[in-house]
Amino acid sequence: MQNIKLWIWPGLAAVACLSALAIWFTAGSIEADLQSRTMSALRTDHTWAQVLIKGRDLTLTGLAPDEESRKDALSIARDIYGVRDVSDASVLLPEEKPYRLSAEKTPNGIVLSGFVPNESARADIISALTGLLPGIALSDQMNLARGAPTGLVSLAGYGLSVFSRFSTGSMTITDRTMHITGQALNPDDHEAALAALSLVPPSAGIVSSVEITPAAATGEYSWSATKAADGVVVSGYVPDEGTRETIMARAGSIGGDLGADDRMQFASGVPEGVDWMAASETALSVLGKMTAGTVTVTQGRLDLSGEASDVEAFRDIQDILSNRLQGGLTLGTADLGLAHGAPYAWTARLSGSELELRGFVPDEAFRTRVIELARLKFGSIEINDGLEIAPGAPDGFEEAAITALQALSRLDEAEASIADGTVSISGSALNEAGSRQVARLMAEELPAGFSGESAVSPGNDRGDELNPEACQAELNRLTASNIILFETGEAAIQDHSYGFLDRIARIAQKCGQTRLEISGHTDSDGSEADNLALSDRRARAVVDFMTAAGIAADRLVAVGHGESRPLASNETDEGKAANRRIEFRVLN
């Protein structure tokens, strides 16, 4: 019997141990299964919730966003198969009243602060930002809190959507009201941001204020309004909303029943000394007297084109342009007419040392320009100005007149005229190259709607041959009356000087076989080496022109002196202009 006990007891102990281990492992497996299934059920709508398992009893933990969410999570846990009892150890998030959320964009990145109701909302907001601005530095300082308004994440998404349009900016949400500020990257981004924020639906929240600082204008600060049969279109830059509203009210009255189309953009950079509202009002007062036309303000300059509604309106516009420009405006170009098809005649006659101008020009600005161009092309010639300002200039008239003036500069004892769309030129050619250019100008360079006629005779009479002293005297007399113009910093001769060089070439032809030195000189701007090279290239360009005009190349010597032989001080613009010159010297 004693031997049997010794044999049984160890067996019973082993069985008991194995049974205890089986129960322990089974209990652990049950707890793991219950926790897995419970967390899976809670994960869909209650990511905040966590559970502790002891046997088949659960304890709910975590920061619940609100009482309803906590009750729902407890209900879900109790419904899990196999759960015996559920106790609540969760804690409600602190409540925020008012509920605030903000984002600030700085040169160093974006800072998020304020409150969100849960981690899902946090993730959505961060995801929206990183999608818009990939790679931007992001500082998340948001805390969890109860009391979030309905649609918080949606409203924040609308506000953050414009951050890509700002260099710096901020979004502040208080309950369901959002305030936006920002510095626009450019005028297009300003308009795009305003358009995006105007689309926020009432269901998402209220955009209480939008304060976007205009970006600098792209290029020149300009504004324009166009009146046509389908109404008025206003475009360009304005500095603020008040100016925009005033302009549109005035433009709408001009457009009548058709109203006005607003295509303006906000931009900073109103030119100094210009009152943009007063300037636009002045421009619109002119447009209001037109049946059709365009007014443009660019950097304080008023340009306009169009047709006055009647003679009285035309005179009113002329009065405004002459006496009552407001807002710091100056007059640029004014192409104003009454009706198309009316006879419009213009004549320029060159005789000896006098240029006579007769006929019509559309405005004072073009009259001034014609005279300025005549000075460039003919030098100190006497100009007899008999031009009259009148409406009705056909399209392209100014370009045609300038082309005619250029053709006239290549001739002697000549006349250029415009009438009924025909440009006529007659006179004596100074050389064959000039004659060919006149023919080309009349055939190829006139604007659409104009045709050209030329009657140019060869200029073969060179007169008596000049001895070297007389040759030098004639060259000195001629060069004292005008200068040779080049493109800035280049050796290309401006076409204004072609006729002047034709006249120099004619003097050179009368000088027999006398050799001429053509020397180039510059002012002191730039390096000495560059100026020397530029002066040499310019002298060679003059030699090439005179060779083309019929002067033998072996009679001409090009020399560049750079800045080494100034005639005047390089400390003033006038002195620099005097130092930039071409000189002609008889070598024999």
C-alpha positions as CSV (number, residue, x, y, z in Angstrom):
1,M,0.0,0.0,0.0
2,Q,2.8,2.3,0.9
3,N,4.3,1.7,-2.5
4,I,1.1,2.5,-4.2
5,K,0.8,5.9,-2.5
6,L,4.4,6.7,-3.5
7,W,3.4,5.9,-7.1
8,I,0.0,7.8,-7.2
9,W,0.9,11.1,-5.5
10,P,3.5,12.3,-8.0
11,G,1.1,11.5,-10.9
12,L,-1.7,13.5,-9.3
13,A,0.6,16.5,-8.8
14,A,1.7,16.4,-12.5
15,V,-1.9,16.3,-13.6
16,A,-2.9,19.2,-11.4
17,C,0.0,21.3,-12.7
18,L,-0.8,20.6,-16.3
19,S,-4.5,21.5,-15.7
20,A,-3.5,24.8,-14.1
21,L,-1.3,25.6,-17.1
22,A,-4.1,24.7,-19.5
23,I,-6.5,27.0,-17.7
24,W,-3.9,29.9,-17.6
25,F,-3.2,29.6,-21.3
26,T,-6.8,29.4,-22.2
27,A,-7.7,32.5,-20.1
28,G,-4.9,34.5,-21.9
29,S,-6.2,33.5,-25.3
30,I,-9.7,34.5,-24.3
31,E,-8.6,37.9,-23.1
32,A,-6.6,38.6,-26.3
33,D,-9.5,37.6,-28.4
34,L,-11.9,39.8,-26.5
35,Q,-9.6,42.8,-26.7
36,S,-9.0,42.3,-30.4
37,R,-12.6,42.1,-31.3
38,T,-13.6,45.0,-29.0
39,M,-10.9,47.3,-30.4
40,S,-11.8,46.3,-33.9
41,A,-15.4,47.3,-33.2
42,L,-14.4,50.6,-31.6
43,R,-11.9,51.6,-34.2
44,T,-14.5,52.7,-36.8
45,D,-16.0,55.6,-34.9
46,H,-14.1,55.8,-31.6
47,T,-10.4,55.8,-32.2
48,W,-10.0,57.6,-28.8
49,A,-11.2,54.5,-26.9
50,Q,-8.9,51.9,-25.3
51,V,-9.9,48.8,-23.2
52,L,-8.3,46.8,-20.4
53,I,-9.2,43.1,-20.1
54,K,-9.3,41.0,-17.0
55,G,-10.8,37.6,-17.7
56,R,-14.1,38.4,-19.5
57,D,-14.5,41.8,-17.8
58,L,-13.6,45.0,-19.8
59,T,-12.7,48.5,-18.6
60,L,-13.1,51.4,-21.1
61,T,-10.4,54.1,-21.0
62,G,-9.2,57.1,-23.0
63,L,-10.3,60.7,-23.6
64,A,-13.8,60.7,-24.8
65,P,-14.7,63.7,-27.1
66,D,-18.2,63.9,-25.6
67,E,-20.7,62.1,-23.5
68,E,-22.6,60.7,-26.4
69,S,-19.4,59.2,-27.9
70,R,-18.6,57.6,-24.5
71,K,-22.0,56.1,-24.1
72,D,-21.8,54.7,-27.6
73,A,-18.4,53.2,-27.0
74,L,-19.7,51.5,-23.8
75,S,-22.6,50.1,-25.7
76,I,-20.4,48.7,-28.4
77,A,-18.1,47.1,-25.8
78,R,-21.1,45.5,-24.0
79,D,-22.4,44.0,-27.2
80,I,-19.1,42.1,-27.9
81,Y,-19.8,38.4,-27.6
82,G,-18.1,36.8,-24.6
83,V,-17.8,40.0,-22.6
84,R,-19.3,39.6,-19.1
85,D,-19.1,43.1,-17.6
86,V,-17.9,46.5,-18.8
87,S,-16.8,49.3,-16.5
88,D,-16.1,52.9,-17.5
89,A,-12.8,54.5,-16.6
90,S,-12.8,57.0,-19.6
91,V,-12.4,60.7,-19.1
92,L,-14.2,63.4,-21.0
93,L,-12.1,65.9,-22.9
94,P,-12.1,69.4,-21.4
95,E,-14.7,71.6,-23.0
96,E,-13.7,74.8,-24.9
97,K,-16.1,77.8,-25.2
98,P,-15.7,79.5,-27.5
99,Y,-14.0,76.9,-29.7
100,R,-10.9,78.2,-31.5
101,L,-8.7,76.8,-34.2
102,S,-6.0,78.8,-36.0
103,A,-3.2,78.4,-38.5
104,E,-0.4,80.8,-39.2
105,K,1.9,80.8,-42.3
106,T,5.2,82.5,-41.8
107,P,8.4,82.4,-43.8
108,N,9.6,79.6,-41.5
109,G,6.5,77.3,-42.0
110,I,3.0,76.8,-40.7
111,V,2.0,76.7,-37.0
112,L,-1.4,75.0,-36.1
113,S,-2.8,75.9,-32.7
114,G,-6.1,75.8,-30.9
115,F,-8.3,72.8,-30.6
116,V,-9.7,69.8,-32.5
117,P,-12.3,67.3,-31.3
118,N,-10.3,64.1,-32.1
119,E,-7.3,62.6,-33.7
120,S,-9.1,62.0,-36.9
121,A,-9.8,65.8,-37.3
122,R,-6.2,66.5,-36.5
123,A,-5.1,64.1,-39.2
124,D,-7.5,65.5,-41.8
125,I,-6.3,69.1,-41.2
126,I,-2.6,68.1,-41.4
127,S,-3.3,66.1,-44.5
128,A,-5.0,69.0,-46.2
129,L,-2.0,71.3,-45.5
130,T,0.7,68.8,-46.6
131,G,-1.3,68.1,-49.8
132,L,-1.4,71.8,-50.6
133,L,2.1,72.7,-49.5
134,P,4.2,69.5,-49.7
135,G,7.5,69.8,-47.8
136,I,6.6,72.8,-45.8
137,A,7.7,72.9,-42.1
138,L,4.6,72.2,-39.9
139,S,4.3,72.7,-36.2
140,D,1.3,71.0,-34.7
141,Q,0.3,72.7,-31.4
142,M,-3.3,71.7,-31.5
143,N,-4.9,70.2,-28.4
144,L,-8.0,68.0,-28.0
145,A,-11.1,69.5,-26.6
146,R,-14.9,69.1,-26.5
147,G,-17.3,71.7,-28.0
148,A,-16.2,71.6,-31.6
149,P,-18.9,73.2,-33.9
150,T,-20.4,71.1,-36.7
151,G,-18.3,71.3,-39.9
152,L,-15.1,72.5,-38.2
153,V,-12.8,70.4,-40.4
154,S,-14.7,71.4,-43.5
155,L,-14.5,75.1,-42.7
156,A,-10.8,74.8,-41.8
157,G,-10.3,73.1,-45.2
158,Y,-11.8,76.1,-47.0
159,G,-9.6,78.5,-45.1
160,L,-6.4,76.5,-45.5
161,S,-7.0,76.0,-49.2
162,V,-5.9,79.7,-49.9
163,F,-2.6,79.3,-48.0
164,S,-0.8,78.3,-51.2
165,R,-1.8,81.8,-52.5
166,F,-0.1,83.6,-49.6
167,S,3.5,84.3,-48.8
168,T,2.3,84.8,-45.2
169,G,-1.1,84.6,-43.7
170,S,-3.4,83.3,-41.0
171,M,-6.7,81.6,-40.5
172,T,-8.7,82.0,-37.3
173,I,-11.9,80.0,-36.5
174,T,-14.0,80.9,-33.5
175,D,-16.9,78.5,-33.3
176,R,-18.4,78.7,-36.8
177,T,-16.9,82.0,-37.8
178,M,-13.7,82.3,-39.8
179,H,-11.4,85.2,-40.3
180,I,-8.6,85.2,-43.0
181,T,-5.6,87.5,-43.5
182,G,-2.7,87.1,-45.9
183,Q,-0.1,88.6,-48.1
184,A,-0.9,87.6,-51.7
185,L,1.9,86.2,-53.7
186,N,0.8,88.0,-56.9
187,P,-2.4,89.7,-58.2
188,D,-3.7,86.5,-59.8
189,D,-3.4,84.7,-56.4
190,H,-5.2,87.5,-54.7
191,E,-8.2,87.1,-57.0
192,A,-8.1,83.3,-56.8
193,A,-8.1,83.5,-53.0
194,L,-11.1,85.8,-53.0
195,A,-12.9,83.6,-55.4
196,A,-12.2,80.4,-53.4
197,L,-13.4,82.0,-50.1
198,S,-16.6,83.2,-51.7
199,L,-17.5,79.6,-52.3
200,V,-17.7,78.7,-48.6
201,P,-21.2,77.2,-48.1
202,P,-23.3,78.4,-45.2
203,S,-23.5,74.9,-44.0
204,A,-19.7,74.9,-43.3
205,G,-19.6,78.2,-41.5
206,I,-19.4,82.0,-41.9
207,V,-16.4,83.9,-43.4
208,S,-16.6,87.0,-41.3
209,S,-13.8,88.9,-42.8
210,V,-11.1,88.6,-45.4
211,E,-8.1,90.9,-45.3
212,I,-5.6,90.1,-48.1
213,T,-2.7,92.5,-48.6
214,P,-2.2,93.1,-52.3
215,A,1.0,91.9,-53.9
216,A,3.1,94.2,-56.0
217,A,1.8,94.7,-59.5
218,T,3.4,92.6,-62.2
219,G,5.1,95.0,-64.6
220,E,3.7,98.6,-64.8
221,Y,0.9,99.7,-62.6
222,S,-1.9,100.1,-65.1
223,W,-5.7,100.2,-65.4
224,S,-8.1,100.4,-68.4
225,A,-11.7,100.6,-69.3
226,T,-13.2,99.7,-72.7
227,K,-16.6,100.7,-74.0
228,A,-18.1,98.7,-76.8
229,A,-21.6,97.7,-78.1
230,D,-21.8,95.0,-75.5
231,G,-21.1,97.3,-72.5
232,V,-18.0,98.3,-70.5
233,V,-15.1,96.1,-69.5
234,V,-12.9,97.3,-66.7
235,S,-9.5,95.7,-66.1
236,G,-6.1,96.3,-64.6
237,Y,-5.0,97.1,-61.0
238,V,-6.7,98.8,-58.1
239,P,-5.2,99.3,-54.6
240,D,-8.3,98.5,-52.4
241,E,-11.9,97.5,-52.3
242,G,-13.2,101.1,-51.9
243,T,-11.6,102.2,-55.1
244,R,-12.9,99.1,-56.9
245,E,-16.5,99.8,-55.8
246,T,-16.3,103.4,-56.8
247,I,-14.9,102.6,-60.2
248,M,-17.5,99.9,-60.9
249,A,-20.4,102.2,-59.9
250,R,-19.2,104.8,-62.4
251,A,-18.4,102.3,-65.1
252,G,-21.9,100.8,-64.6
253,S,-23.5,104.1,-65.3
254,I,-21.5,104.4,-68.5
255,G,-22.5,100.9,-69.6
256,G,-26.2,101.7,-69.2
257,D,-28.5,98.7,-69.4
258,L,-25.5,96.5,-70.3
259,G,-23.6,97.4,-67.1
260,A,-19.9,96.8,-66.6
261,D,-17.8,93.7,-66.4
262,D,-15.3,93.8,-63.5
263,R,-11.9,92.2,-64.4
264,M,-9.8,94.3,-62.1
265,Q,-7.2,92.8,-59.7
266,F,-5.8,94.1,-56.4
267,A,-2.2,95.1,-56.4
268,S,0.1,97.4,-54.5
269,G,2.4,99.9,-56.1
270,V,0.3,102.9,-57.0
271,P,2.8,105.4,-58.6
272,E,4.0,108.1,-56.3
273,G,2.0,111.3,-56.8
274,V,-1.0,109.6,-58.4
275,D,-4.4,109.4,-56.8
276,W,-5.6,106.2,-58.4
277,M,-9.3,106.8,-57.7
278,A,-9.2,110.4,-59.1
279,A,-7.1,109.2,-62.1
280,S,-9.6,106.4,-63.0
281,E,-12.6,108.8,-62.5
282,T,-10.9,111.2,-65.0
283,A,-10.4,108.4,-67.4
284,L,-14.0,107.3,-67.1
285,S,-15.3,110.8,-67.6
286,V,-13.6,110.8,-70.9
287,L,-14.9,107.3,-71.8
288,G,-18.4,108.4,-70.9
289,K,-18.3,110.9,-73.8
290,M,-17.4,108.2,-76.3
291,T,-19.6,105.8,-78.3
292,A,-16.8,103.3,-78.2
293,G,-13.2,103.5,-77.1
294,T,-10.6,102.6,-74.5
295,V,-9.0,104.7,-71.7
296,T,-5.8,103.4,-70.1
297,V,-3.9,104.7,-67.1
298,T,-0.3,103.5,-66.9
299,Q,2.0,104.7,-64.2
300,G,0.1,108.0,-64.1
301,R,-0.1,108.4,-67.9
302,L,-3.5,108.6,-69.6
303,D,-3.7,107.0,-73.0
304,L,-7.0,106.9,-74.9
305,S,-8.5,105.9,-78.2
306,G,-12.0,105.9,-79.6
307,E,-14.8,108.0,-81.1
308,A,-16.5,110.9,-79.4
309,S,-20.3,110.6,-79.4
310,D,-20.7,114.1,-81.1
311,V,-18.8,117.3,-81.7
312,E,-19.7,118.7,-78.3
313,A,-18.4,115.6,-76.6
314,F,-15.2,115.8,-78.6
315,R,-14.7,119.4,-77.5
316,D,-15.4,118.4,-73.9
317,I,-12.8,115.6,-74.1
318,Q,-10.3,118.0,-75.5
319,D,-11.0,120.4,-72.7
320,I,-10.5,117.7,-70.1
321,L,-7.2,116.6,-71.7
322,S,-6.0,120.2,-72.0
323,N,-7.0,121.7,-68.7
324,R,-8.6,119.4,-66.2
325,L,-6.6,116.2,-65.8
326,Q,-7.0,115.1,-62.2
327,G,-5.3,112.6,-59.9
328,G,-1.7,113.4,-61.0
329,L,-2.3,112.2,-64.6
330,T,-0.3,113.3,-67.6
331,L,-1.4,112.9,-71.1
332,G,0.1,110.2,-73.3
333,T,-1.4,109.3,-76.6
334,A,-4.9,110.4,-77.6
335,D,-6.4,108.9,-80.7
336,L,-9.8,110.5,-80.8
337,G,-12.1,110.8,-83.7
338,L,-15.7,111.4,-84.7
339,A,-16.4,109.2,-87.7
340,H,-14.4,107.0,-90.1
341,G,-14.2,107.9,-93.7
342,A,-13.9,111.7,-93.5
343,P,-11.1,113.2,-95.6
344,Y,-7.9,113.5,-93.5
345,A,-5.0,115.2,-95.2
346,W,-1.4,115.8,-94.0
347,T,1.6,117.2,-95.8
348,A,5.3,117.6,-95.1
349,R,7.4,119.7,-97.5
350,L,11.2,120.0,-97.4
351,S,12.8,122.9,-99.2
352,G,16.3,124.1,-98.6
353,S,16.7,124.6,-94.8
354,E,13.0,124.6,-94.0
355,L,10.4,121.9,-93.3
356,E,6.8,122.9,-93.6
357,L,4.1,120.8,-91.9
358,R,0.4,121.2,-92.9
359,G,-2.8,119.4,-92.5
360,F,-4.4,117.5,-89.7
361,V,-3.1,115.5,-86.7
362,P,-5.3,113.7,-84.2
363,D,-4.0,115.3,-81.0
364,E,-1.4,117.6,-79.5
365,A,0.7,114.6,-78.4
366,F,1.2,113.5,-82.0
367,R,1.9,117.0,-83.2
368,T,4.7,117.2,-80.6
369,R,5.9,113.8,-81.6
370,V,6.1,114.7,-85.3
371,I,8.1,117.8,-84.5
372,E,10.4,115.8,-82.2
373,L,11.0,113.2,-84.9
374,A,11.6,115.9,-87.5
375,R,14.3,117.4,-85.2
376,L,15.9,114.0,-84.9
377,K,15.9,113.4,-88.6
378,F,16.6,117.0,-89.9
379,G,18.5,118.5,-87.0
380,S,18.4,122.3,-86.5
381,I,16.3,122.9,-89.6
382,E,13.6,125.6,-89.4
383,I,10.2,123.9,-88.9
384,N,7.1,125.8,-90.0
385,D,4.3,124.1,-88.0
386,G,0.9,124.6,-89.5
387,L,-0.7,121.4,-88.2
388,E,-4.3,121.4,-86.9
389,I,-5.8,119.0,-84.4
390,A,-8.9,117.3,-85.7
391,P,-10.8,114.1,-85.1
392,G,-11.4,111.4,-87.6
393,A,-7.8,110.1,-88.2
394,P,-8.0,106.7,-89.9
395,D,-6.5,103.7,-88.2
396,G,-2.8,103.6,-88.8
397,F,-2.5,107.3,-89.7
398,E,0.2,108.1,-87.2
399,E,2.3,105.1,-88.3
400,A,1.8,106.2,-92.0
401,A,2.9,109.8,-91.2
402,I,6.0,108.7,-89.4
403,T,6.9,106.4,-92.3
404,A,6.4,109.2,-94.7
405,L,8.6,111.5,-92.6
406,Q,11.3,108.9,-92.6
407,A,11.1,108.6,-96.4
408,L,11.2,112.4,-96.7
409,S,14.5,112.5,-94.7
410,R,16.3,110.4,-97.4
411,L,15.4,113.0,-100.1
412,D,16.2,116.6,-101.1
413,E,13.6,119.2,-102.2
414,A,10.9,116.7,-101.5
415,E,7.3,116.4,-100.3
416,A,5.3,113.7,-98.5
417,S,1.6,113.7,-98.2
418,I,-1.3,111.5,-96.9
419,A,-4.8,111.7,-98.3
420,D,-7.6,109.1,-98.5
421,G,-5.4,106.3,-97.4
422,T,-2.6,107.0,-100.0
423,V,0.9,108.1,-99.0
424,S,2.7,110.0,-101.7
425,I,6.4,110.9,-101.8
426,S,8.3,112.9,-104.4
427,G,11.7,114.5,-104.5
428,S,15.3,114.1,-105.4
429,A,17.3,111.2,-104.0
430,L,20.6,111.9,-102.2
431,N,22.0,108.5,-103.3
432,E,20.9,105.2,-104.8
433,A,20.7,103.5,-101.4
434,G,18.3,106.2,-100.1
435,S,16.2,105.9,-103.2
436,R,15.9,102.2,-102.7
437,Q,14.8,102.6,-99.1
438,V,12.2,105.1,-100.0
439,A,10.7,102.6,-102.5
440,R,10.8,99.9,-99.9
441,L,9.1,102.1,-97.2
442,M,6.3,102.9,-99.6
443,A,5.9,99.2,-100.7
444,E,6.4,97.4,-97.4
445,E,6.3,99.5,-94.3
446,L,3.0,101.3,-94.5
447,P,0.3,100.1,-92.1
448,A,-2.8,98.2,-93.2
449,G,-5.3,100.3,-95.1
450,F,-2.6,102.5,-96.7
451,S,-1.0,102.4,-100.1
452,G,2.2,104.2,-101.2
453,E,3.2,106.1,-104.4
454,S,6.7,107.4,-105.0
455,A,8.1,109.7,-107.7
456,V,11.8,109.9,-106.8
457,S,14.4,111.2,-109.3
458,P,18.1,110.5,-109.0
459,G,20.2,113.3,-107.5
460,N,23.2,113.5,-109.9
461,D,24.2,117.1,-109.6
462,R,27.1,117.3,-107.2
463,G,28.1,120.8,-108.1
464,D,31.7,122.1,-108.1
465,E,34.4,119.9,-106.5
466,L,35.6,121.1,-103.1
467,N,39.2,121.5,-102.1
468,P,40.3,120.0,-98.7
469,E,39.8,123.2,-96.8
470,A,36.3,123.8,-98.2
471,C,35.5,120.1,-97.8
472,Q,36.3,120.3,-94.1
473,A,34.3,123.5,-93.7
474,E,31.2,122.0,-95.3
475,L,31.5,118.9,-93.1
476,N,31.9,121.1,-90.0
477,R,28.8,123.1,-91.0
478,L,26.7,120.0,-91.5
479,T,27.8,118.2,-88.3
480,A,27.1,121.3,-86.3
481,S,23.4,121.0,-87.4
482,N,22.7,117.5,-86.2
483,I,24.2,114.4,-84.6
484,I,24.4,110.7,-85.6
485,L,22.3,108.6,-83.3
486,F,23.0,105.0,-82.3
487,E,21.1,102.4,-80.3
488,T,22.1,102.7,-76.6
489,G,25.3,100.8,-76.0
490,E,25.4,99.5,-79.6
491,A,26.9,100.4,-82.9
492,A,23.6,100.1,-84.8
493,I,22.7,103.5,-86.4
494,Q,19.2,104.7,-85.7
495,D,17.1,105.3,-88.8
496,H,16.6,108.9,-87.7
497,S,20.2,109.5,-88.8
498,Y,20.1,107.9,-92.3
499,G,19.1,111.1,-94.0
500,F,21.8,113.1,-92.1
501,L,24.4,110.6,-93.2
502,D,23.1,110.8,-96.8
503,R,23.9,114.5,-96.7
504,I,27.4,113.9,-95.3
505,A,28.0,111.4,-98.0
506,R,26.9,113.9,-100.6
507,I,29.5,116.4,-99.2
508,A,32.1,113.6,-99.3
509,Q,31.3,113.0,-103.0
510,K,32.0,116.6,-103.7
511,C,35.4,116.4,-102.1
512,G,37.0,114.5,-105.0
513,Q,39.6,112.0,-103.8
514,T,40.1,113.6,-100.4
515,R,40.5,111.0,-97.7
516,L,38.4,111.3,-94.5
517,E,39.0,110.1,-91.0
518,I,35.8,109.1,-89.2
519,S,36.4,109.0,-85.5
520,G,34.1,107.7,-82.8
521,H,33.9,109.1,-79.3
522,T,31.9,108.1,-76.1
523,D,31.2,109.4,-72.7
524,S,32.8,108.0,-69.6
525,D,30.0,105.6,-68.6
526,G,31.3,102.0,-68.6
527,S,34.8,100.7,-68.7
528,E,37.5,102.5,-70.7
529,A,38.2,99.3,-72.8
530,D,34.5,98.8,-73.6
531,N,34.1,102.5,-74.6
532,L,37.2,102.3,-76.9
533,A,35.8,99.2,-78.6
534,L,32.3,100.8,-78.9
535,S,33.6,104.0,-80.4
536,D,35.6,101.9,-83.0
537,R,32.5,99.9,-83.9
538,R,30.4,103.0,-84.3
539,A,33.0,104.6,-86.5
540,R,33.2,101.5,-88.7
541,A,29.3,101.5,-88.9
542,V,29.4,105.0,-90.3
543,V,32.1,104.0,-92.8
544,D,29.9,101.0,-93.9
545,F,26.9,103.4,-94.4
546,M,28.9,105.9,-96.4
547,T,30.4,103.1,-98.5
548,A,26.9,101.9,-99.3
549,A,26.0,105.5,-100.2
550,G,28.7,105.4,-102.9
551,I,31.9,106.7,-101.2
552,A,35.0,104.6,-102.1
553,A,36.1,102.6,-99.1
554,D,39.8,103.5,-99.6
555,R,38.9,107.1,-99.0
556,L,37.5,106.4,-95.5
557,V,39.5,105.6,-92.3
558,A,37.6,104.6,-89.1
559,V,39.2,105.4,-85.7
560,G,37.8,104.9,-82.2
561,H,39.0,107.2,-79.4
562,G,36.6,106.0,-76.7
563,E,36.3,108.4,-73.8
564,S,39.8,109.9,-74.2
565,R,38.9,113.1,-76.0
566,P,35.8,114.6,-74.2
567,L,34.4,118.0,-75.4
568,A,32.6,118.6,-72.1
569,S,32.4,117.4,-68.5
570,N,31.0,113.9,-68.1
571,E,29.5,115.0,-64.8
572,T,26.3,116.1,-66.5
573,D,23.9,114.6,-69.0
574,E,24.4,117.4,-71.4
575,G,28.2,117.0,-71.2
576,K,27.9,113.2,-71.8
577,A,25.6,113.9,-74.8
578,A,28.2,116.2,-76.3
579,N,30.9,113.7,-75.8
580,R,29.0,110.9,-77.6
581,R,29.8,111.9,-81.2
582,I,31.2,111.1,-84.6
583,E,33.7,113.5,-86.1
584,F,34.8,113.8,-89.7
585,R,38.4,115.1,-90.5
586,V,40.0,115.7,-93.9
587,L,43.3,113.9,-94.0
588,N,44.9,115.4,-97.1
